[in-house]
Amino acid sequence: SSLLIIVTQLVFIKAIMAIPKLFQWLAGIAVFASVWSAVVFQLIPVKLSQNWNDVVVVLPLYLLISFACYSLAVVGYRVATFNDCVEASEELKKQIQEAKEDLKKKGYKYADELR
């Protein structure tokens, strides 16, 4: 019985991992929006103090700002730690030079050669 539960959980986790990341985010946002709107519009009877109610009302804005800050931090970190690929750069320059020479052999003339 416990083995069946473990296997079921593993299958469920594998199924969730197969869902594209966009749909995982959209599902999470939909669940949050549903619960948030139910609390804000008092469709679920939750007794909150006025202070907590004020926080819940602007919670999506706080989350959006937090997500934006996190995204900027990740992009900044990735740009700061971006690896230079010297070998790949040299290989690409060599390939470009070979392609230019090949085109010259085939009769292609570059704009700077026409003067």
Rosetta silent file (secondary structure, phi, psi, omega in degrees, C-alpha in Angstrom):
SEQUENCE: SSLLIIVTQLVFIKAIMAIPKLFQWLAGIAVFASVWSAVVFQLIPVKLSQNWNDVVVVLPLYLLISFACYSLAVVGYRVATFNDCVEASEELKKQIQEAKEDLKKKGYKYADELR
SCORE:     score description
SCORE:     0.000 S_00000001
   1 L     0.000  -46.171  179.174    0.000    0.000    0.000 S_00000001
   2 H   -68.745  -32.440  176.244    2.774    2.451    0.898 S_00000001
   3 H   -64.726  -39.119  177.872    4.671    1.385   -2.220 S_00000001
   4 H   -63.612  -39.873  179.135    1.605    2.206   -4.315 S_00000001
   5 H   -65.297  -43.016 -179.714    1.401    5.664   -2.731 S_00000001
   6 H   -64.463  -43.905  179.220    5.090    6.318   -3.424 S_00000001
   7 H   -63.481  -41.793  178.274    4.773    5.178   -7.036 S_00000001
   8 H   -61.563  -42.459  179.269    1.659    7.336   -7.490 S_00000001
   9 H   -64.674  -40.983  178.896    3.478   10.350   -6.059 S_00000001
  10 H   -64.195  -40.299  177.576    6.461    9.771   -8.357 S_00000001
  11 H   -64.544  -41.305  178.917    4.170    9.527  -11.387 S_00000001
  12 H   -63.131  -44.637  179.559    2.395   12.731  -10.304 S_00000001
  13 H   -63.599  -42.247  178.847    5.709   14.568   -9.864 S_00000001
  14 H   -63.548  -37.602  178.629    6.917   13.348  -13.265 S_00000001
  15 H   -66.487  -39.130  178.598    3.651   14.530  -14.844 S_00000001
  16 H   -66.517  -39.546 -179.620    4.045   17.969  -13.261 S_00000001
  17 H   -67.267  -24.169  179.961    7.629   18.206  -14.481 S_00000001
  18 H   -77.890  -17.809  178.975    6.435   17.431  -18.027 S_00000001
  19 L   -73.660  133.124  178.588    4.167   20.487  -18.009 S_00000001
  20 L   -58.094  149.076 -175.915    5.888   23.502  -19.608 S_00000001
  21 H   -57.917  -36.749  179.665    7.088   26.146  -17.159 S_00000001
  22 H   -58.914  -45.271 -178.723    4.714   28.755  -18.606 S_00000001
  23 H   -69.408  -31.850  175.346    1.672   26.628  -17.785 S_00000001
  24 H   -63.578  -44.988  178.331    2.992   25.946  -14.279 S_00000001
  25 H   -64.167  -43.903 -179.923    3.303   29.697  -13.698 S_00000001
  26 H   -63.294  -38.732  177.945   -0.126   30.376  -15.203 S_00000001
  27 H   -65.180  -42.420  177.651   -1.713   27.693  -13.016 S_00000001
  28 H   -63.029  -42.454  178.819   -0.072   29.164   -9.913 S_00000001
  29 H   -65.006  -39.985  179.364   -1.212   32.668  -10.832 S_00000001
  30 H   -64.186  -42.495  178.147   -4.752   31.408  -11.472 S_00000001
  31 H   -63.941  -45.700  178.948   -4.899   29.685   -8.070 S_00000001
  32 H   -60.981  -45.849 -178.466   -3.518   32.785   -6.338 S_00000001
  33 H   -62.886  -37.399  179.589   -5.921   35.092   -8.190 S_00000001
  34 H   -65.503  -48.952 -179.782   -8.871   32.869   -7.306 S_00000001
  35 H   -65.740  -43.498 -178.988   -8.062   32.752   -3.594 S_00000001
  36 H   -61.253  -47.176 -179.004   -7.137   36.442   -3.502 S_00000001
  37 H   -66.949  -34.600  177.698  -10.338   37.574   -5.210 S_00000001
  38 H   -65.039  -37.263  178.512  -12.438   35.286   -3.003 S_00000001
  39 H   -73.865  -44.289 -176.877  -10.881   36.855    0.106 S_00000001
  40 H   -65.616  -42.329 -178.886  -11.035   40.451   -1.159 S_00000001
  41 L   -89.478   10.408  174.966  -14.647   40.189   -2.332 S_00000001
  42 L    57.044   37.397  173.095  -15.549   38.257    0.835 S_00000001
  43 L   -78.002  -24.675  172.857  -16.744   35.168   -1.025 S_00000001
  44 L  -108.848  124.495 -178.595  -14.889   33.166    1.626 S_00000001
  45 L   -74.016   92.024  177.202  -15.809   34.235    5.156 S_00000001
  46 L  -115.160  127.050  179.754  -12.373   35.109    6.547 S_00000001
  47 L   -92.036  106.131  178.061  -12.204   37.402    9.535 S_00000001
  48 L  -117.446  146.615  174.209   -9.241   39.700    9.022 S_00000001
  49 L   -69.232  164.816 -178.258   -8.428   42.886   10.864 S_00000001
  50 H   -61.177  -36.862  179.050   -8.559   46.060    8.813 S_00000001
  51 H   -62.318  -46.286  179.861   -4.747   46.208    8.714 S_00000001
  52 H   -67.863  -35.705  177.569   -4.482   42.687    7.279 S_00000001
  53 H   -62.538  -40.035  177.189   -7.318   43.382    4.876 S_00000001
  54 H   -63.686  -37.153  178.771   -5.387   46.412    3.571 S_00000001
  55 H   -68.316  -43.432 -177.870   -2.320   44.223    3.050 S_00000001
  56 H   -63.895  -36.104 -178.356   -4.285   41.515    1.224 S_00000001
  57 H   -62.487  -41.322 -177.729   -5.835   44.063   -1.137 S_00000001
  58 H   -96.920    7.259 -178.926   -2.450   45.287   -2.410 S_00000001
  59 H   -56.102  -42.513  177.886   -0.711   41.887   -2.182 S_00000001
  60 H   -60.139  -36.202  177.814   -0.671   41.315   -5.993 S_00000001
  61 H   -66.313  -43.746  176.626    1.100   44.642   -6.458 S_00000001
  62 H   -59.230  -43.978 -179.218    3.693   43.736   -3.799 S_00000001
  63 H   -65.935  -39.196  178.434    4.241   40.364   -5.467 S_00000001
  64 H   -64.325  -43.282  178.269    4.596   41.955   -8.907 S_00000001
  65 H   -65.585  -40.907  178.121    7.179   44.447   -7.626 S_00000001
  66 H   -63.107  -42.572  178.468    9.050   41.662   -5.823 S_00000001
  67 H   -63.325  -40.466  179.091    9.074   39.544   -8.978 S_00000001
  68 H   -64.256  -42.832  178.456   10.378   42.481  -11.019 S_00000001
  69 H   -63.842  -43.180  178.314   13.186   43.110   -8.515 S_00000001
  70 H   -61.867  -43.823 -179.517   14.096   39.423   -8.488 S_00000001
  71 H   -62.891  -43.161  177.958   14.109   39.307  -12.288 S_00000001
  72 H   -63.195  -39.622  179.068   16.362   42.362  -12.511 S_00000001
  73 H   -64.980  -41.758  179.580   18.720   40.847   -9.952 S_00000001
  74 H   -65.196  -45.588  178.994   18.918   37.561  -11.872 S_00000001
  75 H   -62.407  -44.251  178.013   19.543   39.314  -15.189 S_00000001
  76 H   -61.244  -41.885  179.182   22.193   41.551  -13.591 S_00000001
  77 H   -65.371  -43.754 -178.753   23.909   38.575  -11.991 S_00000001
  78 H   -66.221  -36.933  177.784   23.890   36.579  -15.218 S_00000001
  79 H   -68.422  -40.835 -178.495   25.305   39.533  -17.177 S_00000001
  80 H   -67.401  -31.453 -176.984   27.994   40.120  -14.531 S_00000001
  81 L  -105.138   17.771 -179.810   29.057   36.465  -14.511 S_00000001
  82 L   -65.657  128.933 -178.299   28.769   35.882  -18.266 S_00000001
  83 L   -82.956  135.907  172.356   31.694   33.790  -19.432 S_00000001
  84 L   -82.259  134.353  179.904   33.805   34.939  -22.338 S_00000001
  85 L  -106.727   82.745 -175.587   34.339   32.153  -24.813 S_00000001
  86 H   -63.770  -43.507 -178.755   37.730   33.077  -26.231 S_00000001
  87 H   -62.735  -44.474  179.834   38.185   29.769  -28.043 S_00000001
  88 H   -64.592  -37.264  178.911   34.742   29.996  -29.648 S_00000001
  89 H   -64.477  -44.627  179.302   35.414   33.611  -30.645 S_00000001
  90 H   -64.273  -41.012  179.209   38.703   32.689  -32.313 S_00000001
  91 H   -63.504  -41.366  179.049   37.063   29.744  -34.082 S_00000001
  92 H   -65.112  -41.477  177.602   34.248   31.976  -35.350 S_00000001
  93 H   -61.994  -40.641  178.606   36.729   34.581  -36.632 S_00000001
  94 H   -63.877  -42.667  179.237   38.630   31.827  -38.432 S_00000001
  95 H   -64.831  -38.692  177.748   35.426   30.518  -40.016 S_00000001
  96 H   -63.736  -43.419  179.532   34.454   34.021  -41.139 S_00000001
  97 H   -63.824  -42.075  178.041   37.874   34.504  -42.733 S_00000001
  98 H   -62.944  -39.976  179.535   37.609   31.130  -44.485 S_00000001
  99 H   -65.974  -39.709  177.935   34.131   32.027  -45.768 S_00000001
 100 H   -62.966  -43.605  179.233   35.401   35.364  -47.102 S_00000001
 101 H   -63.898  -40.312  178.438   38.262   33.649  -48.900 S_00000001
 102 H   -63.315  -41.307  178.489   35.870   31.054  -50.330 S_00000001
 103 H   -66.613  -37.222  177.775   33.544   33.793  -51.593 S_00000001
 104 H   -62.875  -39.783  178.445   36.476   35.644  -53.192 S_00000001
 105 H   -62.995  -29.567 -178.685   37.420   32.451  -55.057 S_00000001
 106 L   -88.622    0.999  174.857   33.865   32.275  -56.367 S_00000001
 107 L    99.931    6.800  178.737   34.032   35.855  -57.653 S_00000001
 108 L   -75.499  136.641  178.071   32.301   37.805  -54.887 S_00000001
 109 L  -117.082  131.849  178.781   33.578   41.338  -54.462 S_00000001
 110 L   -81.679  157.753 -176.030   33.241   43.231  -51.207 S_00000001
 111 H   -60.059  -35.944 -179.514   32.174   46.889  -51.128 S_00000001
 112 H   -72.665  -16.486  177.976   35.603   48.084  -50.000 S_00000001
 113 H   -86.349  -15.219 -176.122   37.212   46.360  -53.031 S_00000001
 114 L   -78.472  -15.169 -177.019   34.999   48.193  -55.569 S_00000001
 115 L   -73.647    0.000    0.000   36.667   51.590  -55.052 S_00000001
